[in-house]
Amino acid sequence: MAAKQPARPQLSNAARPATYTVEAYNERGEMVPTSIAGEHPLTLYLDKRELVTLMTLGHAPEALAIGFLRNQRLVMAIEDIVAVQVDWETDSAAITTRRKIDLKKKTSKRTVTTGCGQGTVYGDLMAEIDSIKLRDDVTLEDTQLFVLLEKVRKYETIYKQAGAVHGCALATRAGEILMFVEDVGRHNAVDAIAGFMWLEGIDGSDKVFYTTGRLTSEMVIKCAQMRIPFLVSRSGLTNMGQQIAEQVGLTMIGRASGRHYLAFAGKHRLVRSAPQPSALA
C-alpha cells in the first residue's frame, strides 16, 4: 500500500530569474556583458503578521518560505500550512496556516548565527538536539561519495554563470542528485530543500546532504532536523558544528573534493572500498 502523501498547500509559482545581464568593463576598457546573481528582499507574513525579511535569489520562494518555517520549528507539519502566495510587487510571501501560532512565544528568543553574514534562529538553538535520533543502520561507501562529488562538480549551476551564491543538494547514497538549490545565503538554500522535502513527502533518513558552504552549528542542526545522517561539504567546519554532529550521531564530511575528504564525525557509517593514494605520496 502506497504511503499517504501529505496535504499540499496552495502555492503561487513566483520564481524570479536567477541571473541578470549587466554591462561590465574589463581592464582594457572593453564592455563585457556579464551575468550576475539576483538578490531580492522577501518579507514573510505568517497569518498576516510580519515575521522576517529574507534576502534571496528568488528562484524557489515558496519552498524557501515553507522550509524556513519548518527549520525554525514555527510549523510542525506541512498539513498545517494552507497556502503560500508570493507577490514580488510587494516583495512579500503571505503564509496562511490552519491554527493560530503564538509568534510572540516562539520568537521571544533569538540567536544570531554565522549564516552568510547574519542568520537568525528563533527559540532555543539546542531545543531539539537531545530528542533527535538519526538512523544508525545506513552506510556510505567512499566510491558512492566520489560519484556524488563528481556529479556536483559537473552540475550546471548559477555559480558557474554568475558566482555569488551557495549551493545545496539532496542526494541518494548512490550519488543521484534529487534536488539542487542555490541562493545568496547557504541557510536559504538549506531551507528551500527542507521545503521541497516537506512538499514531496521525502524521507531524509537515508539521504546525503551536500553544501558548498562551511559546516556551522546551524547547518548541522538543520540537517539533523531533516533527519539526514550524512552531511558533506567542500569547505571546512566550526568546532561547535563538529561537537553537535558528534552529539546527534551525524556523519560530517568536510574538505570533500575529487577523491579526497576528511570525516570529522560519524566515521562508523563510512565504508572504505577503494584504495586511496597516501597523502604523503
LOVO-770054 format. One record per atom (N, C-alpha, C): residue in one letter; x, y, z. Coordinates in steps of 0.2 Angstrom, whole numbers, plus 5000, padded with zeros to 4 digits. Atoms other than C-alpha are relative to their C-alpha. Layout:
BEGIN
aXYZ
...
% end
This chain:
BEGIN
m500449945000
m500050005000
m500450065000
a499649945000
a500750174995
a499950045006
a500049964995
a501250295008
a499550064999
k500549945002
k499950435010
k500450065000
q499649945001
q500650595003
q499750065004
p500249944996
p500550755014
p499650044996
a500449955003
a499250885010
a500450054998
r499649945002
r499951014999
r499750065000
p500349935000
p499651195002
p500050034993
q500049965007
q499151314988
q500650045000
l499449975001
l500651384981
l500050054994
s499949965006
s501051534969
s500649974997
n499450025004
n502351504956
n500450064998
a499749935001
a503351664958
a500850005000
a499350005000
a505151614954
a500250064996
r499749945003
r506251764949
r500649974996
p499450025004
p507651754936
p500649995004
a499550014995
a509151684944
a500650054998
t499549965002
t510351794934
t499850064996
y500249945004
y510351964926
y500750024996
t499449985004
t511552034912
t500150075001
v499949934999
v512352194916
v500750024996
e499449985004
e513752294907
e500650015005
a499450004996
a515552274915
a500550024995
y499449985004
y517152344909
y500649975002
n499450044998
n518752244909
n500650055000
e499449964999
e520552304912
e500250044994
r499949965006
r520652364894
r499550054998
g500549955001
g519152474895
g499449974995
e500550035005
e518052354884
e499449985004
m500650024997
m516252324888
m499949934999
v500150075000
v515952144893
v499349995003
p500750024997
p514052084895
p500249955005
t499950044994
t514151994912
t499449985004
s500650024996
s512951884921
s500250015008
i500050004992
i512651924940
i499449975003
a500550034996
a511651844953
a499450055002
g500549954997
g509951914958
g500050005007
e500150004992
e509551964976
e499450055001
h500749964999
h507852024982
h499849995007
p500350014993
p507052054999
p499449974999
l500750035000
l505651945003
l499849995007
t500349994993
t504651985019
t499549945001
l500450054999
l503751835026
l499450025005
y500649994996
y501951865033
y499749945002
l500350064998
l501351725044
l499350025003
d500749984998
d499451745046
d499950075001
k500149935000
k499551925042
k500550045005
r499549974995
r500951955055
r500750004997
e499350005003
e502652015049
e500549965004
l499650044997
l503951885053
l500750014999
v499349995002
v505651915044
v500050024993
t499949985006
t506351985029
t500749964998
l499450045002
l507551865019
l500350034994
m499749985006
m508751915006
m500149944996
t500050075004
t508551784992
t500150014993
l500050005008
l508951744974
l499350004997
g500750005003
g507051724972
g499949944996
h500150055005
h507251564962
h499549945003
a500550054997
a506151454974
a499750035006
p500349964994
p505251574986
p499549965004
e500550044996
e503851464991
e500349945004
a499750064996
a504951314996
a500450045005
l499649964995
l506051445005
l499650025006
a500449984994
a504651505015
a499849945004
i500250064996
i504051335020
i500649975003
g499550034996
g505751275024
g500350045006
f499849964994
f506151425035
f499549995005
l500550014994
l504551395045
l500249935003
r499850074998
r505051205046
r500650005005
n499450004996
n506851235052
n500050055006
q500149964994
q506351375064
q499549975005
r500550034995
r505051255072
r499450045001
l500549954999
l503751385069
l499349964998
v500550045002
v502651255060
v500249935000
m499750064999
m502751075064
m499849944995
a500250055005
a501850985049
a499850044994
i500249965006
i501651035031
i499250004999
e500750005001
e499750995033
e499750065004
d500249944996
d499651145045
d500050074995
i500049945005
i500051265030
i499550004995
v500650005005
v498551315019
v500350034994
a499849975006
a499451425007
a500650045001
v499449965000
v501051515002
v499950044993
q500149965006
q500751664990
q500550055000
v499549955001
v502251764984
v499850054995
d500149955004
d502051934977
d500650054999
w499449965001
w503552024970
w499950074999
e500249935000
e502652184968
e500150035006
t500049974994
t502652204986
t500649965004
d499550044997
d504152084990
d499849965006
s500350034994
s503151985001
s499749934999
a500350075000
a502551805005
a499549995005
a500650004995
a500851785013
a499949925001
i500050074998
i500851615023
i499450005004
t500650014996
t499151555029
t500149935003
t500050074997
t499051415042
t499349995003
r500750024998
r497651315049
r499950025008
r500149984992
r497951365068
r500550065001
k499649944998
k498551525076
k500649985003
i499450014997
i500351525080
i500250055005
d499849954995
d500951615096
d500750024998
l499449985002
l502351705087
l500450045006
k499749964995
k502751815102
k500449955005
k499750054996
k503151655112
k500649964996
k499650045004
k504051565098
k500650044998
t499549965002
t505151715093
t500350045005
s499749964995
s505551785110
s500749995001
k499350014999
k507251715110
k500349994993
r499650005007
r508451745095
r500749995001
t499350015000
t510151685091
t500250024993
v499749985006
v511151775078
v500649954998
t499550055002
t512151645068
t500550024996
t499549985005
t513551645056
t499849994993
g500350015006
g512351615042
g500250064995
c499949955006
c513151715027
c500050075003
g500049934998
g513451875037
g499650005007
q500550004994
q511951865049
q499449964999
g500650045000
g510751725050
g499750015007
t500350004994
t509451715064
t499649935001
v500450064998
v508751565073
v499650025006
y500449984994
y507251585084
y499949945005
g500150064995
g506951485100
g500749985003
d499450034998
d508251385109
d500449964995
l499750035005
l509551335097
l500149935001
m499950074999
m509851175105
m499449965003
a500650034997
a508051135110
a499849934998
e500150065002
e507850985099
e500549954999
i499450045001
i509550915099
i500049945004
d500050064996
d509350795113
d499549954998
s500650055002
s507750715106
s500149984993
i499950025007
i508450695088
i500449935000
k499750075000
k508950515084
k500149994992
l499950025007
l509750485067
l500149934999
r499950075002
r509750315058
r500749985001
d499450024999
d511250215063
d500249944995
d500050065003
d510950075051
d500250014992
v499949985006
v511450165035
v500750014999
t499349995001
t513150175027
t500150034993
l499849965007
l514050275013
l500749974998
e499350025002
e515450195003
e500450064997
d499649945003
d516850314998
d499950014992
t500150005007
t516550264980
t499450044998
q500649975001
q514750324981
q500150085002
l499949934999
l515350494989
l500450034994
f499749975005
f516550514975
f499650014994
v500549995006
v515150494962
v499650065001
l500449944998
l514150624971
l500550074999
l499649945001
l515650744971
l500150024993
e499949995007
e515950724953
e499450034996
k500649975003
k514150754948
k499950075002
v500149934998
v514050914959
v500550044996
r499549965004
r515650974950
r499850014993
k500350005007
k514850944933
k499450045000
y500749985000
y513151014938
y500050074997
e500149945003
e512651164928
e499750055005
t500249964994
t512551294942
t500050084998
i500049925000
i512151484944
i500750025002
y499349984998
y513851494952
y500450004994
k499650005006
k514651454936
k499950054995
q500249955004
q513751584927
q500250075003
a500049944997
a513751724940
a500450015006
g499750004993
g514651674956
g499550035005
a500349964995
a514051754972
a499449965003
v500550044996
v512951604978
v500349945003
h499950064997
h512951454988
h499649954998
g500450055002
g512351284983
g499949945005
c500150054996
c511551144992
c499649944996
a500350065003
a511050964986
a499749955004
l500350064997
l509950824992
l500249944995
a499850055005
a510650664985
a499849935004
t500050074998
t510450474987
t500749985002
r499350024998
r511850374994
r500449974994
a499750035007
a512150304976
a500350064996
g499849945004
g512550484971
g499550044995
e500549965004
e510950534962
e499850065004
i500249944997
i510550714965
i499350014999
l500749995000
l508750734969
l499750074999
m500149935001
m508750924970
m500650045002
f499549954999
f509951064969
f499850075000
v500249934999
v509651234976
v500550055001
e499549954999
e510651394975
e499750065003
d500249944998
d510451554984
d500550045003
v499549964998
v511351704990
v500349995007
g499850024993
g511451635008
g499949925000
r500050075000
r511851455011
r499449975005
h500550024996
h510551445025
h499350014996
n500550005004
n509251495012
n499949944996
a500050065004
a509751355001
a499849945004
v500250054996
v509551235015
v499350005002
d500750004998
d507851295020
d499649994994
a500450025006
a507251285002
a500049934999
i500050075001
i507751105001
i499649975005
a500550024994
a506851075018
a499350014998
g500749985002
g505351155010
g499849954995
f500150055006
f505451044994
f499949935003
m500150074997
m505650885005
m499350005004
w500750004997
w504050935015
w499549994995
l500550005006
l503050964999
l500049934997
e499950065004
e503650804991
e499949945005
g500050064995
g503550695007
g500649965000
i499450045001
i505350645005
i500349995007
d499750034994
d506150545019
d500750025000
g499349985001
g507850615023
g500549955004
s499650054995
s508450465035
s500549964996
d499550045004
d509450385021
d500350044995
k499849965005
k509950535011
k500750035002
v499449974999
v511550635009
v499950084998
f500149935002
f511550825010
f500750034999
y499449975002
y512950925001
y499950075000
t500049935000
t513351105003
t500750034998
t499449965002
t514651224996
t500350045006
g499949954995
g514651325012
g500449965006
r499750034995
r515551295028
r499549975005
l500450044996
l514851175041
l500050035007
t500149964993
t514251285056
t499549965004
s500550034995
s513151235071
s499350004996
e500749995003
e511651305061
e499949954995
m500050055006
m512051195046
m499849935003
v500050074997
v512251035057
v499349995003
i500650004997
i510651075067
i499449994994
k500650005005
k509551105051
k500149934997
c500050065003
c510250945043
c499749945005
a500350054995
a509850845059
a499250005001
q500750005000
q508150915059
q499649974995
m500350045006
m507850845042
m500149935000
r499850074999
r508450685049
r500549974995
i499550025005
i509850675036
i500649985004
p499450024996
p511350565043
p500650024997
f499449985003
f512650625030
f500050074998
l499949935002
l513250805028
l500750014997
v499449995003
v514550845016
v500150074997
s499949935003
s515451005011
s500750004997
r499349995003
r516951055000
r500450055005
s499649954995
s517351185014
s500149975007
g499850034993
g517851175032
g499450015005
l500650014995
l516851175048
l500250045006
t499949974994
t516751255065
t500049955006
n499950054995
n517151175082
n499349985003
m500650014997
m515351195088
m499649964995
g500350055004
g514751115072
g500249935000
q499750075000
q515850965074
q499749975007
q500250024993
q515350955093
q499249974999
i500750015001
i513450955088
i499949934996
a500050065005
a513750825074
a500249945004
e499950064996
e514550705087
e499549995004
q500550014995
q513150735099
q499449974997
v500650035003
v511750695087
v500249934995
g499850065004
g512750555078
g500050014993
l500049985007
l512850645061
l500749994997
t499350015003
t514250595049
t500150064996
m499849945002
m515150755045
m500649994996
i499550005004
i516250765030
i500250074997
g499849945003
g517250915025
g500650004996
r499549995005
r518550975013
r500049944995
a500250055004
a517750855001
a500150024992
s499949985007
s518450874983
s500349944996
g499750065004
g518850744969
g500049945004
r500050064996
r519350594979
r500350005007
h499849984993
h519850674995
h499550035004
y500549984995
y518850705011
y500350005007
l499850014993
l519050725029
l499449995004
a500650024996
a517750635041
a500250035007
f499949974993
f517550745057
f499649975005
a500550034995
a516150645065
a499649954996
g500450065003
g515150485062
g500449964995
k499650045005
k516550395053
k499849935000
h500250075000
h515750225058
h499549994994
r500450015005
r514550255044
r500349994993
l499750005006
l515850265031
l500449944998
v499750065002
v516450115021
v500650024995
r499549995004
r518150125013
r500149944995
s500050055005
s518050024997
s500550014994
a499549985005
a519350104986
a500750025003
p499349974997
p521250114990
p500150074997
q499949935002
q521750294990
q500850015001
p499349985000
p523450364987
p500250035007
s499849974994
s524450415003
s500050084999
a499949925000
a524350605007
a500750025000
l499349985000
l526250595009
l500349984993
a499750025006
a526450514992
a500250064995
% end
